[in-house]
Amino acid sequence: SHKNTEARGVNIEVDGTVVAPIEGNNVPMFYNDVTWVLPDDTPGVDDYCTVTVKSTSGCHIYYIIAGKGDDPSAAFKKVGYLYTGTTTGDFAYQTLSANTELKVTPIDLAATTLTKDDLIAYDVTVVAPNVPADNANVSVLKDAMPWTPMLNLNGNLYEAWGYGRTVSGSDVIGVTSVPGNTLFRGLTLVSGADAGLPDGMSGIVFTNGTPVTGVQLNEHFAKDDILATVLSDSSAVAIHAHNIYHNGYLYLPYNTAALADANMEVDATATLIDNAVNRLASSTPAIANTPAPTYSWR
């Protein structure tokens, strides 16, 4: 649907009869893959029928595959979205699902036991802020971190991992000294003393009023690139990047309340999340075939 507040979609008709899909939601609010099987009134005979595609005004059709065809999703970035409970009202999940360059798979960790290999199958894994720190999969996330790009929106996991602790924020602004970083591309940053920022620094407005959750890092992340700190507490890290050039890791400071109050002015939060996923997806090194070995005996 062109609007993420209104369901719009597609119907398939054969000889004037609407065919129900066998898979997917054909009238979604967000991007959806849908499969129809056309009726065959003369089995065993190669004949033809008229297929009519009727779409709601404002519905975008990105591709139509007849038969097996080519898989258009092969070129999409595969994102595993890890959450517990529900994705209803989850702005991060809605943002990623609306990105037509991504194929997003929601995974409820309350009902799923993951392995490291499960996570490696995705180009990027995103951890929602509603995943409890005592969930059995949290240790698997720690083990998988060097092997698959990960965007973490959940500061509560740091203590469970032994990598730091959360800092209760009192501000909605993150301060950065690297406004030209690709993570901030397309964002409208604030600057100047009027915003309470130090000279030469820029700010990211994360929410409309709900304080964000910063983290204090221990030695595991001690040498990381600190891309932003919390305005009211410079020791509280708002964004940091770990091993960003090889299966990278990024933290964004959205607890559940902050994400529900995300700054949607000029799509600030949506742009930040999309940029983070794109940056992480590009951090996976390309795998190249080595030349066949040759041998000589002496």
N, C-alpha and C positions, 0 to 999 in steps of 0.2 A: 504494500500500500504506500502511496505517496505521503500519507499522513500516518504517523504512528499512534494516533488516537482514534482511527476509524478503519474498520476492517473492509478491505476491498479485494476483489479477486477475479477468478476465471471460471467459466463453465465450458464443458465440452459437450457438443451435441452431435449425434449420429442419426441421420434421417429424421431430424426434428425431435429426437428423444435425448434428454439430458443423461449423461453417463456419470455415475458417481465415482469419485476417485477411490482407488484401493489403498492409497498411502498418501499421507500429508493432508494439510488443511488448505483447500483451494480458495478460501476467503480469509486470509490472514491480516493481522496488523503489521507484521514484519515479513522479512524474506522467508520463503518456504519452498522446498522442493515437493512437487506433487506428481503422482503417477496414476495414469488411467489405463485400463485395458479395454480396447474397443471390441464390441460384440462381433462374432463371426457367424453369420446366418447360413453360410455354406461351407462347413468345415472340409478341408482337403482341396478346396478350389481356390486358386489365386484370382480373386476378383477385387473390386474396388467399391468403396462407399464414400459418401461425402461427409467430411468432418468439419464442423463449424466451431470456431473458437470465439466465445463471447466474453469480453472483459469489462469490468466496471471502470467507469471513467476515473482516472487517477491511479490505476493499477499498472505497474511496470512489469512487462514480461521480458526476462533476460535471455531466455533461450527456450526452444521447443525441440525435443529429441524424438524422432520417429524411429521405432524399433530400438535396436541396441545403440546405434549411433556412437559418437564420441562422448566421453564423460567430461562435461564442461567444468565440473568441480575439481578435476585433477589439477587445474591451475590455481585453484583457490588456496588461501592459507587456511590450514585446519587448526581451529581453536577449541581446546577443551575447557569448558567453563565449570569450575568446581564450586559447588554451593551446598547448603543444607536447607531443608524446609521447602522453600519456594523461590522462584525467580520473578514472581509477580511483583511489579513495582520496582524491580531491581534496575536502576538506571544504567549500570555498567553492562548488564546482559542485554538490555534493550538497545543500547548504543552499538554493541558488537554485532547483534543479530541484524541490525539495519544496514550494516556495512556490506555491500554487495561483493566485495573482494574476499570475504571471509565465509567459511563454512563452520558454524558454531555448533558444538555438541554440548548440551547441558548434562552435567553428571552430578547427581545427588549423592553426596558422600555419606548421608545418613543411611543410604540403602545400598552402597557399593563399597567393595573392598578392592582397592587399586594395587597394581604392581608398578614398579619402575618402568617396565616395558610398555604398559598401558599408556603412560604419560609420554614416553618417547615417541609414540605414534603421532603426536600432535606437533604442529609447527610452533605453537605457543600454548602454554597452560596458564589460565587466569584463575586466581584464588579469590573468591568472593569474601566480603567482610563478615558474612554470617556463618562461616565455618568455625565451630568451637575448637579451642586449642587442645581439648582432650579427645578429639575425633581420632579414631584408630589410623586414619590415612595420613595424619600430619607427619608422622615419622617417615612415611614413604615419600612425601613431598621433599623432605630434607635430603633423602638419599638420591632422589631424581634430579635435584637442582643442578649438578654439574653436567647433566646429560641432556637436558631439554630446556629451552627458553621459558622463563616464568615471569609473569606479572603478578605481584602480590598486592592486594588491597586490604590486607589483614594484618595489622601490627601486632595483634594478640599472639601470633604464632612465633614471634621472636624469642620469647622466654621459653616456650616449649622446645624450640630448636636449640636453645643455648647460645643464641647469636645476639642477644641484647634484651631490651625491655621497652615497653611502651611508655610514652610521656603524655599525660593528659594535657591536651592543648587548651589554650585560651584565645586562639586566634583563627581567622579564616584565611589568612594570607601566608603564602610561602615566599621566601626571599631567595633570589638567585643572583649569582655573579656571572652566569653564563647564559644570557638571554638568547644568544644565537644558537644554542644547542638544538639539534633536530627534534628533540622531544617537545620543544615549545613552538615549533613551526605552525603558523596559522593562528596562534593565540594572541589575544590583546593583553599585553602585560601592563601593569601599572608601574609608575616610577615617580621619584621626587619626594621631597619632604612633606608635601601635602598628604601623601599616603602613609607617612610615618616610616619611610624607608631610609636606610643609610645612603649617603652619597654614592652614586655610581651603581647602585643596586636596582634590580627590577623585581616586581612582585607578581605572583599568580594568585588570583582570587579563587579559592577552591569551592566555597559554598556561599550561600546567601546569608548565613549567620551562624551556622552550627560549627563549633570549633573542630579542627581536624586533629588526628592522632599522629604525633611524631614518635620517633623511636630513637633511643640511644644505643649505639652500636658497640659490640665488644670486638675482640681482636680478629675474629673471622672476617668482619667487614671493615676493619680499621683503615685499610688502604683504598677503600672505594672512592669513586667519584661522587662527591656530595653535590647534587644538582640544585637542591633547595633546602633551606631550614625554615622552621616556624618563626614568624616575625617576632612573637612575644618571648621566644626562648631559642637563642641561637644554638644551644646544645641539642635541641630536638630536631632530628633530621626528618624533613618532609618528603624528600625524594632522593634515593641513592641508586647507583648503578653498579652491579657487581659483575666482573668478568664479561663486560658488555660485548666484546669482540669474539666470544666463543661460547655459544649457548648461554646468553646473558640472562641476568636477573634484574628486575626493576621493582622498586617499592613506590606506591602512591598512597597518600595518607587518608584513605577513605574508610572510616568505620561505618557501621550500618546507618547511623543517624546522619553522618556527614554526606554519605552517598545519596540518601533520600532527600537531602537538601542541596544537592549538587548545583553549582552555578551554571545555569543554562544560557546565560546571556552571551550572545555571539558564539554559542555552542562551546564554551570554554572547557567544560569537563569532558564532553564528548570528544572534542579535538585532542585533548590530552590523552585520553584512553586509547583512541585510534592510533595516535602517534606512537604510544608506548608499544602497542602490539606490533605495528609495522617495524619499529626499530628492533624489537626482539626477534621477529621472524627473520630479519636480515642478519642476525648474529650467528645463525647456524652456518658453519663452514661448509662450502660445497665439497662433495665427495668426488674425487677424481680417480679413475681407474689407473693403476700403475702399469707400466709396460711389462710385457711378459719377460720373465727372467731368461737369461742365456747361461749356459754352463760350458766350461772347458775343463778337460782332465789333464793333469800333469803327472 
